Amino acid sequence: MGSSITGTGSYIPDKVRSNRDFAFIEFYNDRRQRITSNAVEVIDKFEQITGIAQRRYAHDNMNTSDMAALAAAAAIEDAGTDPETIDQLIVAHNFGDVPKNSCQSDSVPSLASRVKRLLSIRNPACVAYDLLFGCPGWLQGLIQADAYIRSGFARKCLIVGAETLSRVIDPHDRDSMLYSDGAGAVLLEASTAGVPGPGILGSVSQTHALVESDYITLGQSYCPPAGSNTRYLKMQGRKVYEFALRTVPSAMKACLDACDVNIDQLKKIFIHQANEKMDVAIMKAFYRLFGRQEVPDGIMPMNIRQLGNSSVATIPTLFDMVRKATLPEHHLYPGDILLFASVGAGMNINAVCYRF
């Protein structure tokens, strides 16, 4: 028995913040020194490197669990399934619900329990739980759900990734321009279609924690006058970039090799929308592992320019957009071989090979 995706959904906030909205902010570096460069120059350089021109923020009255429930409801409707038949409801996130104007994370009760309540699911056998795994959390939820289905302990799992990063960022840190809010979800169901039917072909997961675990942490604001009791999302960008380039391509290759899939069979690669320059570099390194010097045109859909980096939500949101043909230059067809891959805090890596 295997598992296949029968429905997808996403929630993308309609509150848009463009790069120019950061033009009047005083930025500081990690040594708490004010960056004296012209703000417009800082922003233009940021866009050239990351590819991000806009990002989406949740409205003040909306929390992570609210967005998660909306994405989940869309996936359930898309699958045409009865929510009372869902065996597991997994919500991947990293900061819980963070109310507007507060940096305090609220994860009690779990976000999954809150989403279950918002979906009005009564069945107590629908087990709801959270998963914290950095940016690869949603993909790890997909891997975990597939394992439960293959073992016979579940037949239908709802996996959601949601985050409101706009509420945990230091406004005086240039990295704050990376982050955004959003939610994406899929319904994964047991499948007996067999080869060559749709479904998960295999996966790879890794955690590198001896030195790398502190590459993404929480820390004080870079602005000297800021209070010392509030901590914000902090990243050692250069180390994350080097780590991802060194480890993610090999993990992606290991996943393909384990599934006995030839590189030429790949039709699309859905990679965590972290940073356009980094994602492009990862793709080039990945194809070089197979002796290929060129990355095929159209192999890597991206929405980071408009949506920014919403952590666990980037892959399911992007997949939902492509699956529903809202990115006109990308299409999926039955039998297409897809590869999902992510990297993030922990430092964690994972990859999933999937036949559409």
Contacts in CASP RR format, 6 or more apart in sequence:
PFRMAT RR
TARGET T0000
AUTHOR 0000-0000-0000
METHOD contacts of the structure
MODEL  1
MGSSITGTGSYIPDKVRSNRDFAFIEFYNDRRQRITSNAVEVIDKFEQIT
GIAQRRYAHDNMNTSDMAALAAAAAIEDAGTDPETIDQLIVAHNFGDVPK
NSCQSDSVPSLASRVKRLLSIRNPACVAYDLLFGCPGWLQGLIQADAYIR
SGFARKCLIVGAETLSRVIDPHDRDSMLYSDGAGAVLLEASTAGVPGPGI
LGSVSQTHALVESDYITLGQSYCPPAGSNTRYLKMQGRKVYEFALRTVPS
AMKACLDACDVNIDQLKKIFIHQANEKMDVAIMKAFYRLFGRQEVPDGIM
PMNIRQLGNSSVATIPTLFDMVRKATLPEHHLYPGDILLFASVGAGMNIN
AVCYRF
1 149 0 8 1.000
1 150 0 8 1.000
1 152 0 8 1.000
1 190 0 8 1.000
1 191 0 8 1.000
1 192 0 8 1.000
2 146 0 8 1.000
2 149 0 8 1.000
2 150 0 8 1.000
2 190 0 8 1.000
2 191 0 8 1.000
2 192 0 8 1.000
2 194 0 8 1.000
2 199 0 8 1.000
2 200 0 8 1.000
3 145 0 8 1.000
3 146 0 8 1.000
3 149 0 8 1.000
3 150 0 8 1.000
3 157 0 8 1.000
3 188 0 8 1.000
3 189 0 8 1.000
3 190 0 8 1.000
3 191 0 8 1.000
3 199 0 8 1.000
3 200 0 8 1.000
4 188 0 8 1.000
4 189 0 8 1.000
4 191 0 8 1.000
4 193 0 8 1.000
4 197 0 8 1.000
4 198 0 8 1.000
4 199 0 8 1.000
4 200 0 8 1.000
5 186 0 8 1.000
5 187 0 8 1.000
5 188 0 8 1.000
5 189 0 8 1.000
5 198 0 8 1.000
5 199 0 8 1.000
5 354 0 8 1.000
6 79 0 8 1.000
6 80 0 8 1.000
6 81 0 8 1.000
6 187 0 8 1.000
6 188 0 8 1.000
6 189 0 8 1.000
7 75 0 8 1.000
7 76 0 8 1.000
7 78 0 8 1.000
7 79 0 8 1.000
7 80 0 8 1.000
7 186 0 8 1.000
7 187 0 8 1.000
8 74 0 8 1.000
8 75 0 8 1.000
8 78 0 8 1.000
8 184 0 8 1.000
8 185 0 8 1.000
8 186 0 8 1.000
8 187 0 8 1.000
8 316 0 8 1.000
8 319 0 8 1.000
8 320 0 8 1.000
8 323 0 8 1.000
8 324 0 8 1.000
9 71 0 8 1.000
9 72 0 8 1.000
9 74 0 8 1.000
9 75 0 8 1.000
9 78 0 8 1.000
9 184 0 8 1.000
9 185 0 8 1.000
9 186 0 8 1.000
9 316 0 8 1.000
9 320 0 8 1.000
10 71 0 8 1.000
10 74 0 8 1.000
10 182 0 8 1.000
10 183 0 8 1.000
10 184 0 8 1.000
10 185 0 8 1.000
10 313 0 8 1.000
10 316 0 8 1.000
10 317 0 8 1.000
10 320 0 8 1.000
10 321 0 8 1.000
11 67 0 8 1.000
11 68 0 8 1.000
11 70 0 8 1.000
11 71 0 8 1.000
11 74 0 8 1.000
11 162 0 8 1.000
11 182 0 8 1.000
11 183 0 8 1.000
11 184 0 8 1.000
12 56 0 8 1.000
12 182 0 8 1.000
12 307 0 8 1.000
12 317 0 8 1.000
13 56 0 8 1.000
13 57 0 8 1.000
13 58 0 8 1.000
13 59 0 8 1.000
13 62 0 8 1.000
13 67 0 8 1.000
13 181 0 8 1.000
13 182 0 8 1.000
14 56 0 8 1.000
15 56 0 8 1.000
15 57 0 8 1.000
15 58 0 8 1.000
15 59 0 8 1.000
16 54 0 8 1.000
16 55 0 8 1.000
16 56 0 8 1.000
17 54 0 8 1.000
17 55 0 8 1.000
17 56 0 8 1.000
17 57 0 8 1.000
18 53 0 8 1.000
18 54 0 8 1.000
19 43 0 8 1.000
19 46 0 8 1.000
19 47 0 8 1.000
19 52 0 8 1.000
19 53 0 8 1.000
19 54 0 8 1.000
19 177 0 8 1.000
20 43 0 8 1.000
22 39 0 8 1.000
22 43 0 8 1.000
22 176 0 8 1.000
22 177 0 8 1.000
23 39 0 8 1.000
23 40 0 8 1.000
23 43 0 8 1.000
24 39 0 8 1.000
25 39 0 8 1.000
25 171 0 8 1.000
25 172 0 8 1.000
26 34 0 8 1.000
26 35 0 8 1.000
26 172 0 8 1.000
26 223 0 8 1.000
27 34 0 8 1.000
27 35 0 8 1.000
27 39 0 8 1.000
27 42 0 8 1.000
27 172 0 8 1.000
27 173 0 8 1.000
27 174 0 8 1.000
27 222 0 8 1.000
28 34 0 8 1.000
28 35 0 8 1.000
28 172 0 8 1.000
28 173 0 8 1.000
28 222 0 8 1.000
28 223 0 8 1.000
28 224 0 8 1.000
29 35 0 8 1.000
29 222 0 8 1.000
30 222 0 8 1.000
30 234 0 8 1.000
32 222 0 8 1.000
32 223 0 8 1.000
32 224 0 8 1.000
35 42 0 8 1.000
35 174 0 8 1.000
42 174 0 8 1.000
43 177 0 8 1.000
46 52 0 8 1.000
46 174 0 8 1.000
46 177 0 8 1.000
47 53 0 8 1.000
49 275 0 8 1.000
49 276 0 8 1.000
49 277 0 8 1.000
50 177 0 8 1.000
50 178 0 8 1.000
50 275 0 8 1.000
50 276 0 8 1.000
50 277 0 8 1.000
50 304 0 8 1.000
51 275 0 8 1.000
51 276 0 8 1.000
51 277 0 8 1.000
51 304 0 8 1.000
51 305 0 8 1.000
52 177 0 8 1.000
52 178 0 8 1.000
52 276 0 8 1.000
52 304 0 8 1.000
52 305 0 8 1.000
52 308 0 8 1.000
52 309 0 8 1.000
53 305 0 8 1.000
53 306 0 8 1.000
54 305 0 8 1.000
54 306 0 8 1.000
54 307 0 8 1.000
54 308 0 8 1.000
55 166 0 8 1.000
55 177 0 8 1.000
55 178 0 8 1.000
55 179 0 8 1.000
55 180 0 8 1.000
55 307 0 8 1.000
55 308 0 8 1.000
55 309 0 8 1.000
56 180 0 8 1.000
56 181 0 8 1.000
56 182 0 8 1.000
56 307 0 8 1.000
56 308 0 8 1.000
56 310 0 8 1.000
57 164 0 8 1.000
57 166 0 8 1.000
57 180 0 8 1.000
57 181 0 8 1.000
58 64 0 8 1.000
58 66 0 8 1.000
58 67 0 8 1.000
58 164 0 8 1.000
58 166 0 8 1.000
58 181 0 8 1.000
58 182 0 8 1.000
60 100 0 8 1.000
61 100 0 8 1.000
62 164 0 8 1.000
63 97 0 8 1.000
63 98 0 8 1.000
63 99 0 8 1.000
63 164 0 8 1.000
64 93 0 8 1.000
64 95 0 8 1.000
64 96 0 8 1.000
64 97 0 8 1.000
64 98 0 8 1.000
64 111 0 8 1.000
64 162 0 8 1.000
64 163 0 8 1.000
64 164 0 8 1.000
64 181 0 8 1.000
64 183 0 8 1.000
65 91 0 8 1.000
65 96 0 8 1.000
65 97 0 8 1.000
65 111 0 8 1.000
65 114 0 8 1.000
65 115 0 8 1.000
65 118 0 8 1.000
65 162 0 8 1.000
66 118 0 8 1.000
67 162 0 8 1.000
67 164 0 8 1.000
67 181 0 8 1.000
67 182 0 8 1.000
67 183 0 8 1.000
68 91 0 8 1.000
68 93 0 8 1.000
68 111 0 8 1.000
68 115 0 8 1.000
68 160 0 8 1.000
68 161 0 8 1.000
68 162 0 8 1.000
68 183 0 8 1.000
68 184 0 8 1.000
68 185 0 8 1.000
69 114 0 8 1.000
69 115 0 8 1.000
69 118 0 8 1.000
69 119 0 8 1.000
70 183 0 8 1.000
71 160 0 8 1.000
71 161 0 8 1.000
71 162 0 8 1.000
71 182 0 8 1.000
71 183 0 8 1.000
71 184 0 8 1.000
71 185 0 8 1.000
71 313 0 8 1.000
71 316 0 8 1.000
72 89 0 8 1.000
72 115 0 8 1.000
72 119 0 8 1.000
72 158 0 8 1.000
72 160 0 8 1.000
72 185 0 8 1.000
73 119 0 8 1.000
74 185 0 8 1.000
74 320 0 8 1.000
75 158 0 8 1.000
75 160 0 8 1.000
75 184 0 8 1.000
75 185 0 8 1.000
75 186 0 8 1.000
75 187 0 8 1.000
75 320 0 8 1.000
76 83 0 8 1.000
76 86 0 8 1.000
76 119 0 8 1.000
76 158 0 8 1.000
76 187 0 8 1.000
78 187 0 8 1.000
79 187 0 8 1.000
79 189 0 8 1.000
81 156 0 8 1.000
81 187 0 8 1.000
81 189 0 8 1.000
83 119 0 8 1.000
83 120 0 8 1.000
83 121 0 8 1.000
83 126 0 8 1.000
84 121 0 8 1.000
84 122 0 8 1.000
84 123 0 8 1.000
84 126 0 8 1.000
85 123 0 8 1.000
85 155 0 8 1.000
85 156 0 8 1.000
86 121 0 8 1.000
86 123 0 8 1.000
86 126 0 8 1.000
86 156 0 8 1.000
86 157 0 8 1.000
86 158 0 8 1.000
86 187 0 8 1.000
87 125 0 8 1.000
87 126 0 8 1.000
87 127 0 8 1.000
87 148 0 8 1.000
87 153 0 8 1.000
87 154 0 8 1.000
87 155 0 8 1.000
87 156 0 8 1.000
87 157 0 8 1.000
88 126 0 8 1.000
88 127 0 8 1.000
88 128 0 8 1.000
88 129 0 8 1.000
88 145 0 8 1.000
88 148 0 8 1.000
88 154 0 8 1.000
88 156 0 8 1.000
88 157 0 8 1.000
88 158 0 8 1.000
89 112 0 8 1.000
89 115 0 8 1.000
89 116 0 8 1.000
89 119 0 8 1.000
89 121 0 8 1.000
89 126 0 8 1.000
89 127 0 8 1.000
89 128 0 8 1.000
89 129 0 8 1.000
89 157 0 8 1.000
89 158 0 8 1.000
89 160 0 8 1.000
90 112 0 8 1.000
90 128 0 8 1.000
90 129 0 8 1.000
90 130 0 8 1.000
90 131 0 8 1.000
90 141 0 8 1.000
90 144 0 8 1.000
90 145 0 8 1.000
90 157 0 8 1.000
90 158 0 8 1.000
90 159 0 8 1.000
90 160 0 8 1.000
91 110 0 8 1.000
91 111 0 8 1.000
91 112 0 8 1.000
91 115 0 8 1.000
91 128 0 8 1.000
91 129 0 8 1.000
91 130 0 8 1.000
91 131 0 8 1.000
91 160 0 8 1.000
91 161 0 8 1.000
91 162 0 8 1.000
92 130 0 8 1.000
92 131 0 8 1.000
92 132 0 8 1.000
92 133 0 8 1.000
92 137 0 8 1.000
92 138 0 8 1.000
92 140 0 8 1.000
92 141 0 8 1.000
92 159 0 8 1.000
92 160 0 8 1.000
92 161 0 8 1.000
92 162 0 8 1.000
92 312 0 8 1.000
93 111 0 8 1.000
93 130 0 8 1.000
93 132 0 8 1.000
93 161 0 8 1.000
93 162 0 8 1.000
93 163 0 8 1.000
93 311 0 8 1.000
93 312 0 8 1.000
94 132 0 8 1.000
94 134 0 8 1.000
94 135 0 8 1.000
94 163 0 8 1.000
94 311 0 8 1.000
94 312 0 8 1.000
94 345 0 8 1.000
95 105 0 8 1.000
95 163 0 8 1.000
95 164 0 8 1.000
95 165 0 8 1.000
95 167 0 8 1.000
95 168 0 8 1.000
96 105 0 8 1.000
96 106 0 8 1.000
96 107 0 8 1.000
96 111 0 8 1.000
96 130 0 8 1.000
97 105 0 8 1.000
97 106 0 8 1.000
97 107 0 8 1.000
97 111 0 8 1.000
97 114 0 8 1.000
97 164 0 8 1.000
98 104 0 8 1.000
98 105 0 8 1.000
98 106 0 8 1.000
98 164 0 8 1.000
98 167 0 8 1.000
98 168 0 8 1.000
99 106 0 8 1.000
99 167 0 8 1.000
100 167 0 8 1.000
102 167 0 8 1.000
103 167 0 8 1.000
103 168 0 8 1.000
103 230 0 8 1.000
103 231 0 8 1.000
103 232 0 8 1.000
105 168 0 8 1.000
107 130 0 8 1.000
110 128 0 8 1.000
110 129 0 8 1.000
110 130 0 8 1.000
111 130 0 8 1.000
111 162 0 8 1.000
112 128 0 8 1.000
112 129 0 8 1.000
112 130 0 8 1.000
112 160 0 8 1.000
113 128 0 8 1.000
115 128 0 8 1.000
115 160 0 8 1.000
116 126 0 8 1.000
116 128 0 8 1.000
131 137 0 8 1.000
131 140 0 8 1.000
131 141 0 8 1.000
131 144 0 8 1.000
133 140 0 8 1.000
133 141 0 8 1.000
133 346 0 8 1.000
133 348 0 8 1.000
134 216 0 8 1.000
134 311 0 8 1.000
134 312 0 8 1.000
134 344 0 8 1.000
134 345 0 8 1.000
134 346 0 8 1.000
134 348 0 8 1.000
135 272 0 8 1.000
135 274 0 8 1.000
135 309 0 8 1.000
135 311 0 8 1.000
135 312 0 8 1.000
135 314 0 8 1.000
135 342 0 8 1.000
135 343 0 8 1.000
135 344 0 8 1.000
135 345 0 8 1.000
135 348 0 8 1.000
136 205 0 8 1.000
136 272 0 8 1.000
136 312 0 8 1.000
136 342 0 8 1.000
136 343 0 8 1.000
136 344 0 8 1.000
136 348 0 8 1.000
136 349 0 8 1.000
136 350 0 8 1.000
137 161 0 8 1.000
137 312 0 8 1.000
137 342 0 8 1.000
137 348 0 8 1.000
137 350 0 8 1.000
138 159 0 8 1.000
138 160 0 8 1.000
138 161 0 8 1.000
138 184 0 8 1.000
138 312 0 8 1.000
138 313 0 8 1.000
138 315 0 8 1.000
138 316 0 8 1.000
138 342 0 8 1.000
139 272 0 8 1.000
139 315 0 8 1.000
139 340 0 8 1.000
139 341 0 8 1.000
139 342 0 8 1.000
139 350 0 8 1.000
139 351 0 8 1.000
139 352 0 8 1.000
140 205 0 8 1.000
140 348 0 8 1.000
140 350 0 8 1.000
141 159 0 8 1.000
142 159 0 8 1.000
142 186 0 8 1.000
142 188 0 8 1.000
142 200 0 8 1.000
142 340 0 8 1.000
142 352 0 8 1.000
143 203 0 8 1.000
143 205 0 8 1.000
143 350 0 8 1.000
143 352 0 8 1.000
145 154 0 8 1.000
145 157 0 8 1.000
145 159 0 8 1.000
145 188 0 8 1.000
146 188 0 8 1.000
146 200 0 8 1.000
146 202 0 8 1.000
146 203 0 8 1.000
148 154 0 8 1.000
148 157 0 8 1.000
149 155 0 8 1.000
149 157 0 8 1.000
149 188 0 8 1.000
149 189 0 8 1.000
149 190 0 8 1.000
152 190 0 8 1.000
154 190 0 8 1.000
155 189 0 8 1.000
155 190 0 8 1.000
156 187 0 8 1.000
156 188 0 8 1.000
156 189 0 8 1.000
156 190 0 8 1.000
157 187 0 8 1.000
157 188 0 8 1.000
157 189 0 8 1.000
158 185 0 8 1.000
158 186 0 8 1.000
158 187 0 8 1.000
158 188 0 8 1.000
159 185 0 8 1.000
159 186 0 8 1.000
159 188 0 8 1.000
159 316 0 8 1.000
160 183 0 8 1.000
160 184 0 8 1.000
160 185 0 8 1.000
160 316 0 8 1.000
161 183 0 8 1.000
161 184 0 8 1.000
161 185 0 8 1.000
161 312 0 8 1.000
161 313 0 8 1.000
161 316 0 8 1.000
162 182 0 8 1.000
162 183 0 8 1.000
162 184 0 8 1.000
162 312 0 8 1.000
162 313 0 8 1.000
163 181 0 8 1.000
163 182 0 8 1.000
163 183 0 8 1.000
163 310 0 8 1.000
163 311 0 8 1.000
163 312 0 8 1.000
163 313 0 8 1.000
164 181 0 8 1.000
164 182 0 8 1.000
165 179 0 8 1.000
165 180 0 8 1.000
165 181 0 8 1.000
165 233 0 8 1.000
165 309 0 8 1.000
165 310 0 8 1.000
165 311 0 8 1.000
166 179 0 8 1.000
166 180 0 8 1.000
166 181 0 8 1.000
168 218 0 8 1.000
168 232 0 8 1.000
168 233 0 8 1.000
169 175 0 8 1.000
169 176 0 8 1.000
169 179 0 8 1.000
169 232 0 8 1.000
169 233 0 8 1.000
170 176 0 8 1.000
170 221 0 8 1.000
170 222 0 8 1.000
170 223 0 8 1.000
170 226 0 8 1.000
170 232 0 8 1.000
170 233 0 8 1.000
170 234 0 8 1.000
172 221 0 8 1.000
172 222 0 8 1.000
172 223 0 8 1.000
172 226 0 8 1.000
173 221 0 8 1.000
173 222 0 8 1.000
173 232 0 8 1.000
173 234 0 8 1.000
175 233 0 8 1.000
175 234 0 8 1.000
175 235 0 8 1.000
175 237 0 8 1.000
178 274 0 8 1.000
178 275 0 8 1.000
178 308 0 8 1.000
178 309 0 8 1.000
179 233 0 8 1.000
179 308 0 8 1.000
179 309 0 8 1.000
179 310 0 8 1.000
179 311 0 8 1.000
180 307 0 8 1.000
180 308 0 8 1.000
180 309 0 8 1.000
180 310 0 8 1.000
181 310 0 8 1.000
181 313 0 8 1.000
182 307 0 8 1.000
182 310 0 8 1.000
182 313 0 8 1.000
182 317 0 8 1.000
183 310 0 8 1.000
183 313 0 8 1.000
183 316 0 8 1.000
183 317 0 8 1.000
184 313 0 8 1.000
184 316 0 8 1.000
184 317 0 8 1.000
184 320 0 8 1.000
185 316 0 8 1.000
185 320 0 8 1.000
186 316 0 8 1.000
186 319 0 8 1.000
186 320 0 8 1.000
188 200 0 8 1.000
191 197 0 8 1.000
191 198 0 8 1.000
191 199 0 8 1.000
193 199 0 8 1.000
196 335 0 8 1.000
196 355 0 8 1.000
197 335 0 8 1.000
197 355 0 8 1.000
198 334 0 8 1.000
198 335 0 8 1.000
198 354 0 8 1.000
198 355 0 8 1.000
198 356 0 8 1.000
199 354 0 8 1.000
199 355 0 8 1.000
200 352 0 8 1.000
200 353 0 8 1.000
200 354 0 8 1.000
201 259 0 8 1.000
201 261 0 8 1.000
201 337 0 8 1.000
201 353 0 8 1.000
201 354 0 8 1.000
201 355 0 8 1.000
202 255 0 8 1.000
202 258 0 8 1.000
202 259 0 8 1.000
202 352 0 8 1.000
202 353 0 8 1.000
203 255 0 8 1.000
203 350 0 8 1.000
203 351 0 8 1.000
203 352 0 8 1.000
203 353 0 8 1.000
204 251 0 8 1.000
204 252 0 8 1.000
204 254 0 8 1.000
204 255 0 8 1.000
204 258 0 8 1.000
204 349 0 8 1.000
204 350 0 8 1.000
204 351 0 8 1.000
205 348 0 8 1.000
205 349 0 8 1.000
205 350 0 8 1.000
206 247 0 8 1.000
206 251 0 8 1.000
206 348 0 8 1.000
206 349 0 8 1.000
206 350 0 8 1.000
207 346 0 8 1.000
207 347 0 8 1.000
207 348 0 8 1.000
207 349 0 8 1.000
208 243 0 8 1.000
208 247 0 8 1.000
208 346 0 8 1.000
208 347 0 8 1.000
208 348 0 8 1.000
208 349 0 8 1.000
209 346 0 8 1.000
209 347 0 8 1.000
212 239 0 8 1.000
212 243 0 8 1.000
212 346 0 8 1.000
212 347 0 8 1.000
213 346 0 8 1.000
213 347 0 8 1.000
214 236 0 8 1.000
215 235 0 8 1.000
215 236 0 8 1.000
215 237 0 8 1.000
215 239 0 8 1.000
215 240 0 8 1.000
215 243 0 8 1.000
215 345 0 8 1.000
215 346 0 8 1.000
215 347 0 8 1.000
216 233 0 8 1.000
216 234 0 8 1.000
216 235 0 8 1.000
216 236 0 8 1.000
216 240 0 8 1.000
216 344 0 8 1.000
216 345 0 8 1.000
216 346 0 8 1.000
216 347 0 8 1.000
217 234 0 8 1.000
217 345 0 8 1.000
218 231 0 8 1.000
218 232 0 8 1.000
218 233 0 8 1.000
218 234 0 8 1.000
219 231 0 8 1.000
219 232 0 8 1.000
219 234 0 8 1.000
220 226 0 8 1.000
220 227 0 8 1.000
220 228 0 8 1.000
220 230 0 8 1.000
220 231 0 8 1.000
220 232 0 8 1.000
221 227 0 8 1.000
221 230 0 8 1.000
221 232 0 8 1.000
240 343 0 8 1.000
240 344 0 8 1.000
240 347 0 8 1.000
241 275 0 8 1.000
241 278 0 8 1.000
241 281 0 8 1.000
243 343 0 8 1.000
243 347 0 8 1.000
244 274 0 8 1.000
244 278 0 8 1.000
244 282 0 8 1.000
244 343 0 8 1.000
244 344 0 8 1.000
245 278 0 8 1.000
245 281 0 8 1.000
245 282 0 8 1.000
245 285 0 8 1.000
247 343 0 8 1.000
247 349 0 8 1.000
248 282 0 8 1.000
248 286 0 8 1.000
248 341 0 8 1.000
248 343 0 8 1.000
248 349 0 8 1.000
249 282 0 8 1.000
249 285 0 8 1.000
249 286 0 8 1.000
249 288 0 8 1.000
249 289 0 8 1.000
250 289 0 8 1.000
251 341 0 8 1.000
251 349 0 8 1.000
251 350 0 8 1.000
251 351 0 8 1.000
252 269 0 8 1.000
252 282 0 8 1.000
252 286 0 8 1.000
252 339 0 8 1.000
252 341 0 8 1.000
252 351 0 8 1.000
253 286 0 8 1.000
253 289 0 8 1.000
253 290 0 8 1.000
254 351 0 8 1.000
255 339 0 8 1.000
255 341 0 8 1.000
255 351 0 8 1.000
255 352 0 8 1.000
255 353 0 8 1.000
256 262 0 8 1.000
256 263 0 8 1.000
256 266 0 8 1.000
256 339 0 8 1.000
256 353 0 8 1.000
258 353 0 8 1.000
259 353 0 8 1.000
261 337 0 8 1.000
261 353 0 8 1.000
263 287 0 8 1.000
263 290 0 8 1.000
263 292 0 8 1.000
265 337 0 8 1.000
266 299 0 8 1.000
266 337 0 8 1.000
266 338 0 8 1.000
266 339 0 8 1.000
267 299 0 8 1.000
267 332 0 8 1.000
267 333 0 8 1.000
267 336 0 8 1.000
267 337 0 8 1.000
267 338 0 8 1.000
267 356 0 8 1.000
268 298 0 8 1.000
268 299 0 8 1.000
268 300 0 8 1.000
268 301 0 8 1.000
268 322 0 8 1.000
268 330 0 8 1.000
268 332 0 8 1.000
268 336 0 8 1.000
268 338 0 8 1.000
268 339 0 8 1.000
269 283 0 8 1.000
269 286 0 8 1.000
269 299 0 8 1.000
269 300 0 8 1.000
269 338 0 8 1.000
269 339 0 8 1.000
269 340 0 8 1.000
269 341 0 8 1.000
270 301 0 8 1.000
270 315 0 8 1.000
270 318 0 8 1.000
270 319 0 8 1.000
270 322 0 8 1.000
270 338 0 8 1.000
270 339 0 8 1.000
270 340 0 8 1.000
270 341 0 8 1.000
271 279 0 8 1.000
271 282 0 8 1.000
271 283 0 8 1.000
271 300 0 8 1.000
271 315 0 8 1.000
271 340 0 8 1.000
271 341 0 8 1.000
271 342 0 8 1.000
272 279 0 8 1.000
272 314 0 8 1.000
272 315 0 8 1.000
272 341 0 8 1.000
272 342 0 8 1.000
272 343 0 8 1.000
272 344 0 8 1.000
273 279 0 8 1.000
273 302 0 8 1.000
273 303 0 8 1.000
273 304 0 8 1.000
273 307 0 8 1.000
273 308 0 8 1.000
273 309 0 8 1.000
273 310 0 8 1.000
273 314 0 8 1.000
273 315 0 8 1.000
273 318 0 8 1.000
274 304 0 8 1.000
274 309 0 8 1.000
274 314 0 8 1.000
274 343 0 8 1.000
274 344 0 8 1.000
275 304 0 8 1.000
275 309 0 8 1.000
276 302 0 8 1.000
276 304 0 8 1.000
276 305 0 8 1.000
279 300 0 8 1.000
279 302 0 8 1.000
279 304 0 8 1.000
280 295 0 8 1.000
280 300 0 8 1.000
282 341 0 8 1.000
283 295 0 8 1.000
283 299 0 8 1.000
283 300 0 8 1.000
284 295 0 8 1.000
287 293 0 8 1.000
287 294 0 8 1.000
287 295 0 8 1.000
298 329 0 8 1.000
298 330 0 8 1.000
301 318 0 8 1.000
301 321 0 8 1.000
301 322 0 8 1.000
301 327 0 8 1.000
301 330 0 8 1.000
302 318 0 8 1.000
303 314 0 8 1.000
303 317 0 8 1.000
303 318 0 8 1.000
303 321 0 8 1.000
303 327 0 8 1.000
304 314 0 8 1.000
307 314 0 8 1.000
307 317 0 8 1.000
308 314 0 8 1.000
310 317 0 8 1.000
315 340 0 8 1.000
315 342 0 8 1.000
319 340 0 8 1.000
321 327 0 8 1.000
322 330 0 8 1.000
322 331 0 8 1.000
322 332 0 8 1.000
323 332 0 8 1.000
325 331 0 8 1.000
332 338 0 8 1.000
332 356 0 8 1.000
333 356 0 8 1.000
334 356 0 8 1.000
335 355 0 8 1.000
335 356 0 8 1.000
336 355 0 8 1.000
336 356 0 8 1.000
337 353 0 8 1.000
337 354 0 8 1.000
337 355 0 8 1.000
337 356 0 8 1.000
338 353 0 8 1.000
338 354 0 8 1.000
338 355 0 8 1.000
338 356 0 8 1.000
339 351 0 8 1.000
339 352 0 8 1.000
339 353 0 8 1.000
339 354 0 8 1.000
340 351 0 8 1.000
340 352 0 8 1.000
340 353 0 8 1.000
340 354 0 8 1.000
341 349 0 8 1.000
341 350 0 8 1.000
341 351 0 8 1.000
341 352 0 8 1.000
342 348 0 8 1.000
342 349 0 8 1.000
342 350 0 8 1.000
342 351 0 8 1.000
343 349 0 8 1.000
END
